[in-house]
């Protein structure tokens, strides 16, 4: 599992907080808080749909429903503010590799 740092410039906590739906490949729906950017959303808490931390993960956004891929992605993009928190808390290393199990 690997994370990459996004290039967003807006401070994550200043973006509007909205509720979105994550729909997995079986059709199960998770309602979750997210921060809304321009064309993207950033998860505002950890999703139960993913086995790894997801706070600050970037998803393209054009409505309130996000359909998740059938296979868990090998690489997730993080908002830069989340990237810094993950580094500080030992969740990832400087290359974005997931360190916790």
DONUDREN-471324 format. One record per residue: residue in three letters; chain; x negated, y, z of N, C-alpha, C in turn. Coordinates in pm, 1 decimal. Example, Ala and Ser with C-alpha at 12.3 -4.5 7.8 and 13.67 -1.06 7.14 Angstrom:
<pts>
  res  chain       n.x       n.y       n.z      ca.x      ca.y      ca.z       c.x       c.y       c.z
  ALA      A   -1319.0    -569.0     780.0   -1230.0    -450.0     780.0   -1320.0    -330.0     780.0
  SER      A   -1285.0    -225.0     708.0   -1367.0    -106.0     714.0   -1290.0       3.0     787.0
</pts>
This chain:
<pts>
  res  chain       n.x       n.y       n.z      ca.x      ca.y      ca.z       c.x       c.y       c.z
  UNK      A     -84.4    -117.8       0.0       0.0       0.0       0.0     -88.5     123.5       0.0
  UNK      A     -54.8     218.6     -84.8    -133.9     340.6     -97.3     -41.4     461.0    -111.5
  UNK      A     -88.2     572.4     -60.1     -19.0     700.3     -75.0    -109.1     794.7    -154.7
  UNK      A     -47.9     885.2    -229.6    -123.3     992.0    -294.0     -65.4    1125.5    -247.4
  UNK      A    -150.2    1225.6    -249.1    -111.2    1358.5    -203.1     -47.4    1435.9    -318.1
  UNK      A      74.4    1486.7    -295.0     142.8    1569.1    -393.7      79.8    1707.2    -401.8
  UNK      A     126.3    1786.4    -497.0      69.1    1920.5    -516.3     167.3    2031.2    -480.5
  UNK      A     268.4    2001.4    -401.0     367.4    2100.4    -362.0     303.6    2208.5    -274.9
  UNK      A     352.0    2331.5    -290.5     295.4    2443.4    -214.8     388.0    2495.1    -105.6
  UNK      A     517.1    2463.8    -113.5     612.2    2509.7     -13.3     592.0    2432.1     116.0
  UNK      A     603.2    2500.1     229.9     592.1    2433.9     359.9     713.4    2342.6     378.0
  UNK      A     687.3    2217.9     408.0     791.1    2115.6     412.6     905.2    2152.1     507.4
  UNK      A     872.5    2197.6     626.6     976.4    2225.5     726.6    1059.4    2349.5     694.4
  UNK      A    1018.7    2427.8     595.5    1096.9    2545.6     557.2    1201.7    2514.0     450.0
  UNK      A    1194.3    2394.8     391.8    1291.3    2355.6     289.3    1424.0    2316.8     354.2
  UNK      A    1535.2    2338.1     281.2    1667.0    2304.3     337.2    1679.4    2154.5     367.8
  UNK      A    1744.9    2124.2     479.1    1769.5    1986.6     520.2    1904.5    1942.2     464.5
  UNK      A    1904.5    1828.0     394.0    2027.2    1775.2     334.5    2037.6    1626.0     365.2
  UNK      A    2154.0    1569.8     345.2    2174.0    1425.4     362.4    2185.5    1364.4     223.0
  UNK      A    2107.8    1257.5     197.3    2112.6    1189.0      68.1    2141.0    1041.3      90.9
  UNK      A    2166.7     970.3     -17.0    2186.3     825.4     -10.6    2075.9     756.9     -88.8
  UNK      A    2011.8     659.3     -26.5    1917.4     571.2     -93.9    1991.2     441.1    -120.7
  UNK      A    1993.6     398.1    -245.7    2063.5     275.6    -283.0    1959.5     174.9    -330.1
  UNK      A    1953.6      58.6    -262.6    1856.0     -42.3    -303.0    1912.0    -129.1    -416.0
  UNK      A    1832.0    -222.2    -463.9    1869.6    -302.2    -580.3    1987.9    -395.9    -553.1
  UNK      A    2019.6    -421.3    -425.7    2136.1    -502.9    -391.2    2261.7    -417.6    -373.2
  UNK      A    2247.3    -285.7    -386.8    2361.2    -196.0    -370.7    2382.8    -146.7    -229.3
  UNK      A    2294.2    -186.4    -136.5    2305.8    -137.4       1.2    2267.5       9.5       5.8
  UNK      A    2342.0      87.0      83.9    2323.3     232.0      89.7    2272.1     272.1     227.5
  UNK      A    2168.3     354.1     227.4    2117.2     413.8     350.3    2133.7     564.8     338.5
  UNK      A    2208.0     623.5     431.5    2220.0     769.4     436.2    2102.6     820.5     519.2
  UNK      A    2028.8     918.3     466.4    1906.2     963.6     531.2    1889.7    1114.1     510.3
  UNK      A    1824.2    1177.6     605.6    1794.9    1320.6     593.5    1675.7    1341.6     501.2
  UNK      A    1680.3    1449.5     425.7    1571.5    1484.8     335.2    1559.7    1636.6     328.0
  UNK      A    1444.7    1682.4     285.9    1422.1    1824.5     257.9    1433.8    1843.1     107.8
  UNK      A    1508.1    1943.8      65.2    1533.8    1965.7     -76.3    1440.3    2070.4    -134.5
  UNK      A    1362.8    2028.3    -235.3    1276.7    2119.1    -309.3    1334.9    2142.4    -447.6
  UNK      A    1256.2    2198.3    -535.9    1301.8    2222.5    -673.1    1278.0    2097.3    -757.1
  UNK      A    1383.7    2018.8    -777.0    1374.5    1896.7    -856.0    1323.1    1775.9    -779.8
  UNK      A    1287.9    1792.6    -653.4    1239.4    1683.8    -569.4    1307.0    1688.9    -433.6
  UNK      A    1308.3    1574.5    -365.0    1342.9    1570.0    -223.3    1229.9    1500.0    -150.5
  UNK      A    1219.3    1530.3     -21.9    1114.3    1475.4      64.1    1183.8    1415.1     184.9
  UNK      A    1167.0    1285.2     205.6    1237.0    1220.7     315.5    1197.4    1284.0     447.7
  UNK      A    1297.3    1309.9     531.0    1274.2    1378.3     658.1    1264.8    1281.3     775.5
  UNK      A    1285.6    1152.8     748.9    1261.5    1051.4     850.3    1222.9     920.5     781.9
  UNK      A    1195.5     821.5     862.7    1153.2     693.0     806.9    1274.2     616.4     755.6
  UNK      A    1264.0     567.4     636.0    1372.0     491.0     574.6    1363.0     345.3     617.1
  UNK      A    1477.2     285.1     648.1    1478.1     142.1     679.8    1468.9      58.0     552.4
  UNK      A    1484.1     122.5     435.8    1476.0      52.5     307.6    1332.5      19.5     267.3
  UNK      A    1234.8      79.9     334.9    1093.7      60.8     300.3    1018.3      -0.9     418.0
  UNK      A     920.5     -88.7     390.5     843.6    -149.4     499.7     734.9     -58.3     557.2
  UNK      A     706.8      55.2     493.5     600.9     145.6     538.5     659.0     283.5     569.1
  UNK      A     585.1     368.1     641.6     635.4     502.2     673.8     674.0     580.9     548.5
  UNK      A     781.7     656.5     558.6     832.0     731.3     442.7     857.5     878.5     471.2
  UNK      A     828.5     927.4     590.7     848.7    1070.1     616.6     762.9    1149.6     518.1
  UNK      A     825.5    1240.6     444.9     752.6    1323.8     349.8     733.1    1262.7     212.2
  UNK      A     783.8    1141.5     188.8     772.1    1079.0      56.3     856.3    1157.8     -44.0
  UNK      A     800.3    1176.1    -162.9     861.9    1257.1    -268.7     942.9    1167.7    -362.0
  UNK      A    1066.4    1210.6    -390.7    1150.4    1146.6    -491.2    1203.9    1252.2    -586.0
  UNK      A    1208.5    1224.0    -716.0    1277.6    1314.6    -807.9    1424.5    1320.1    -766.1
  UNK      A    1485.1    1437.4    -782.6    1620.0    1456.1    -729.1    1706.4    1535.3    -824.9
  UNK      A    1821.3    1475.3    -858.6    1915.7    1547.5    -943.9    2058.5    1526.2    -895.5
  UNK      A    2074.0    1479.6    -775.3    2203.8    1455.3    -715.2    2181.9    1399.6    -577.2
  UNK      A    2288.3    1360.0    -508.8    2267.2    1315.7    -371.0    2241.7    1165.9    -356.9
  UNK      A    2229.3    1094.0    -469.8    2202.5     950.2    -466.6    2069.0     921.5    -536.4
  UNK      A    1985.5     842.4    -469.2    1858.5     798.6    -527.8    1861.7     646.1    -534.3
  UNK      A    1846.9     591.5    -653.5    1844.3     446.8    -671.5    1699.7     400.0    -661.9
  UNK      A    1674.9     314.1    -565.7    1540.0     263.5    -541.8    1506.1     152.6    -641.1
  UNK      A    1377.3     139.7    -674.9    1337.8      32.0    -766.2    1356.0    -104.1    -700.6
  UNK      A    1369.3    -206.5    -783.5    1388.6    -342.8    -732.7    1267.0    -388.4    -652.3
  UNK      A    1149.3    -358.0    -701.1    1025.0    -392.1    -631.8     975.6    -270.6    -554.2
  UNK      A     923.3    -293.6    -433.9     868.5    -184.6    -354.3     748.1    -125.4    -427.3
  UNK      A     744.3       8.3    -445.7     631.5      69.4    -517.4     499.4      48.3    -442.9
  UNK      A     393.1      26.2    -518.6     259.7       8.9    -459.9     200.4     141.9    -415.8
  UNK      A     246.4     251.8    -477.3     194.6     385.7    -447.0     311.9     479.5    -424.4
  UNK      A     305.9     555.4    -313.7     407.6     656.8    -283.6     340.3     793.5    -276.4
  UNK      A     406.1     894.8    -330.6     354.2    1031.5    -324.4     407.3    1099.5    -199.7
  UNK      A     318.1    1167.9    -127.8     354.3    1242.2      -6.7     344.3    1391.9     -30.5
  UNK      A     435.7    1466.7      28.9     421.6    1612.2      34.4     290.4    1640.1     108.4
  UNK      A     214.7    1744.1      70.3      85.6    1771.5     135.6      93.7    1785.7     288.0
  UNK      A     203.6    1841.2     340.0     217.9    1853.0     486.2     226.0    1714.2     550.5
  UNK      A     299.0    1622.6     487.0     309.1    1485.8     538.3     173.8    1415.9     527.7
  UNK      A     104.5    1437.7     415.3     -29.8    1379.5     395.8    -120.6    1415.6     513.5
  UNK      A    -122.3    1542.3     549.7    -208.7    1587.3     660.3    -168.9    1520.7     792.9
  UNK      A     -38.7    1506.9     818.3       8.1    1440.7     940.4     -30.1    1292.5     941.2
  UNK      A     -14.6    1226.6     827.3     -50.8    1085.2     818.1    -200.6    1066.6     846.1
  UNK      A    -283.9    1154.5     789.9    -428.6    1148.3     816.8    -457.5    1169.5     964.4
  UNK      A    -399.7    1276.0    1020.0    -422.6    1312.7    1159.8    -382.4    1200.8    1255.3
  UNK      A    -274.9    1129.9    1222.2    -222.2    1025.0    1310.2    -275.0     885.1    1277.9
  UNK      A    -372.6     875.5    1185.5    -433.8     746.8    1154.8    -343.2     650.3    1079.9
  UNK      A    -244.5     703.8    1007.6    -155.4     618.7     928.8    -220.9     583.5     795.6
  UNK      A    -299.6     677.7     741.9    -373.6     655.8     617.1    -517.7     701.5     635.6
  UNK      A    -604.3     655.2     546.2    -741.1     707.3     542.5    -748.1     819.2     437.9
  UNK      A    -867.7     875.4     416.4    -884.5     988.5     323.5    -852.0     953.1     178.8
  UNK      A    -853.2     824.2     145.6    -819.5     780.8       9.6    -671.3     747.5      -3.9
  UNK      A    -595.0     757.4     106.9    -452.4     729.8     103.2    -413.7     585.3     130.6
  UNK      A    -510.6     503.1     170.6    -480.3     363.8     201.5    -407.4     353.6     335.4
  UNK      A    -301.1     275.1     339.0    -223.4     253.5     460.5    -306.4     174.9     560.9
  UNK      A    -316.7     224.5     684.8    -405.2     162.7     783.5    -333.8      80.1     889.3
  UNK      A    -205.5      98.0     904.5    -134.0      28.7    1010.9     -59.0     -90.9     956.3
  UNK      A     -33.2    -187.0    1044.1      43.8    -304.4    1001.1     170.4    -317.2    1079.7
</pts>
